[in-house]
Amino acid sequence: MTALGYEHLRQSLALSAFVPERPALLKPVTRIAPLDSHLAVPKHVAPTGDPLAHVLFALKHEGVNLQILSQALPRIDPASLLSELRASPNGSYIRTACYLWEKFTNAELTDLPAIGGATTEVFDSRRYVTGPPIRDARWRVAFNGLGSLQYCATVLRTPFLEQAMASDLLGRTKAFIEALGKGVMDRALNWAYLHETEDSFAN
């Protein structure tokens, strides 16, 4: 069972990152198929060669795993990144990889080709819950994670979560509190504070 993408990087580079929830595996299929336990990948699509090929495959087909990327990208030879970038200066995945490499290494790639293409976001907002984008004009990449690259929660848009977000729970809660009136809310908060204080001293 040959691992690809993120799981290949985790194993081959001996990273301490967690196993991906749905690792990409080489399987006798005709096209990439997301299954419950893994991502089945046909041989003709599977990346070969250096770790960068697996990074680009993972970004394209597996989404964003910052834990693995933060450990794997600093191990990639910058010459490999530049070679791929020169071959495809408008490519969104190589631009994203270069952007993240600089962020995770605190180093800068030099002698760049002319970068083009539309600004690409690190997280696909159709797949993830995202934050406000912070654009990097140099790479034409926008970081739109929930938090920062140092601490970023990754939240997938599942059907359950989409339904919960559509229900506007916070808005309904705010409307309920406003309907109670200030006097009722003040009494409730005073009671909660007193109860918490009594419990704290009881311990």
C-alpha positions in Angstrom: 0.0 0.0 0.0 1.9 3.1 -1.3 1.3 6.3 0.5 1.1 9.6 -1.4 0.8 13.3 -0.7 0.7 14.2 2.9 1.1 10.7 4.3 4.1 10.0 2.0 5.7 13.2 3.3 5.0 12.2 6.9 6.5 8.8 6.5 9.5 9.6 4.1 10.6 12.6 6.1 9.9 11.1 9.5 7.7 13.9 10.6 6.1 14.1 14.0 2.8 15.3 12.5 -0.4 13.2 13.0 -1.5 10.8 10.3 -4.0 12.5 7.9 -7.6 11.7 8.6 -8.0 10.4 5.0 -4.5 9.5 3.6 -3.9 9.3 -0.1 -3.0 5.8 -1.2 -2.1 4.3 -4.6 -5.0 2.0 -5.6 -6.2 0.1 -8.7 -8.7 2.8 -9.7 -9.2 4.8 -12.8 -9.7 8.2 -11.2 -9.2 9.8 -7.8 -11.9 8.6 -5.5 -12.5 9.9 -1.9 -13.5 6.9 0.3 -14.4 6.8 4.0 -10.9 5.8 5.1 -8.6 7.1 2.4 -8.2 8.9 -0.9 -7.8 6.3 -3.7 -5.4 7.5 -6.3 -4.7 5.8 -9.7 -1.1 5.2 -10.8 -1.2 7.7 -13.7 -2.1 10.6 -11.4 0.2 9.6 -8.5 3.2 11.9 -7.9 6.7 10.6 -8.2 10.1 12.0 -7.5 11.0 14.5 -4.8 8.9 15.7 -1.9 7.8 18.8 -3.7 5.7 16.7 -6.1 3.9 15.2 -3.2 3.4 18.7 -1.6 1.8 20.0 -4.9 -0.3 16.8 -5.2 -1.5 17.2 -1.6 -2.4 20.9 -2.0 -4.4 20.1 -5.1 -6.2 16.9 -4.1 -6.1 16.7 -0.3 -6.6 20.3 0.8 -4.5 22.1 3.4 -2.7 20.3 6.2 -0.6 23.0 7.9 0.8 20.7 10.5 2.5 18.5 7.8 3.3 21.5 5.5 5.0 23.4 8.4 7.4 20.4 9.0 7.8 19.2 5.4 8.3 22.5 3.5 11.5 23.6 5.4 13.1 20.3 4.3 12.5 21.0 0.6 15.5 22.4 -1.4 14.7 25.9 -2.5 16.3 25.1 -5.9 13.5 22.6 -6.4 10.8 25.2 -5.6 12.4 27.7 -8.0 12.7 25.2 -10.8 9.0 24.3 -10.5 8.1 28.0 -10.2 10.0 28.9 -13.4 8.2 26.1 -15.2 4.8 27.3 -14.0 5.1 30.9 -12.7 1.3 31.3 -12.7 0.6 28.0 -11.0 -1.5 28.5 -7.8 -0.2 25.4 -6.0 3.5 26.2 -6.5 2.9 29.8 -5.5 1.2 28.7 -2.4 4.0 26.3 -1.6 6.6 29.0 -2.1 4.6 31.4 0.0 4.3 28.9 2.9 8.0 27.9 2.5 9.1 31.5 3.1 6.7 31.8 6.1 7.8 28.5 7.7 11.6 29.1 7.2 11.7 32.9 7.7 13.9 32.9 4.5 13.3 34.5 1.2 13.4 32.9 -2.3 15.3 35.1 -4.8 15.8 35.4 -8.5 12.1 34.8 -9.1 10.4 34.8 -12.5 7.5 37.2 -13.2 4.6 36.0 -11.0 1.2 36.1 -12.6 -2.2 34.7 -12.2 -5.2 35.6 -10.0 -4.7 35.8 -6.3 -5.2 32.4 -4.8 -6.3 31.8 -1.2 -4.6 29.2 0.9 -7.9 27.7 2.1 -10.7 27.0 -0.4 -13.7 28.8 1.1 -16.0 26.2 -0.5 -14.3 23.5 1.5 -13.2 25.3 4.8 -14.6 27.9 7.1 -12.2 30.8 6.5 -11.2 34.1 8.0 -10.6 37.5 6.3 -7.9 37.2 3.7 -4.4 38.7 4.2 -2.9 39.2 0.8 0.7 38.8 -0.1 1.3 40.8 -3.3 4.7 39.2 -4.0 3.2 35.7 -4.4 -0.4 36.7 -5.3 -1.5 34.5 -2.4 -3.9 35.3 0.4 -3.8 33.6 3.8 -7.4 33.2 4.9 -7.1 30.8 7.8 -8.9 31.0 11.2 -6.0 32.5 13.1 -2.4 32.9 12.0 0.1 30.5 10.5 1.5 30.0 14.0 -1.9 28.8 15.3 -4.6 28.1 12.7 -7.7 26.1 13.4 -8.8 24.1 10.3 -12.6 23.7 10.1 -14.1 21.6 7.3 -17.5 22.6 6.0 -19.5 19.4 6.7 -23.2 19.2 6.0 -23.9 19.3 9.8 -21.8 22.4 10.2 -23.3 24.2 7.2 -26.8 23.5 8.7 -25.7 24.8 12.1 -24.2 28.0 10.6 -27.3 28.6 8.5 -29.5 28.4 11.6 -27.9 31.7 12.9 -27.6 30.5 16.4 -25.7 33.6 17.6 -28.3 35.9 16.0 -31.2 34.1 17.6 -29.4 34.1 21.0 -28.8 37.8 20.7 -32.5 38.4 19.9 -33.6 36.3 22.8 -31.3 38.2 25.3 -32.5 41.6 24.0 -36.1 40.4 24.4 -35.5 39.7 28.1 -34.7 43.3 28.9 -31.8 44.7 30.8 -33.2 44.2 34.3 -33.8 40.5 33.9 -30.3 40.0 32.3 -28.6 42.0 35.1 -30.3 39.8 37.8 -29.4 36.6 35.9 -25.7 37.7 35.5 -25.5 38.7 39.2 -26.9 35.4 40.3 -24.4 33.5 38.0 -21.5 35.5 39.3 -22.5 35.0 43.0 -23.1 31.2 42.4 -19.6 30.9 40.7 -18.0 32.8 43.5 -19.6 30.6 46.2 -18.5 27.5 44.3 -14.9 28.8 44.0 -14.6 29.5 47.7 -16.3 26.1 48.6 -13.4 24.4 46.8 
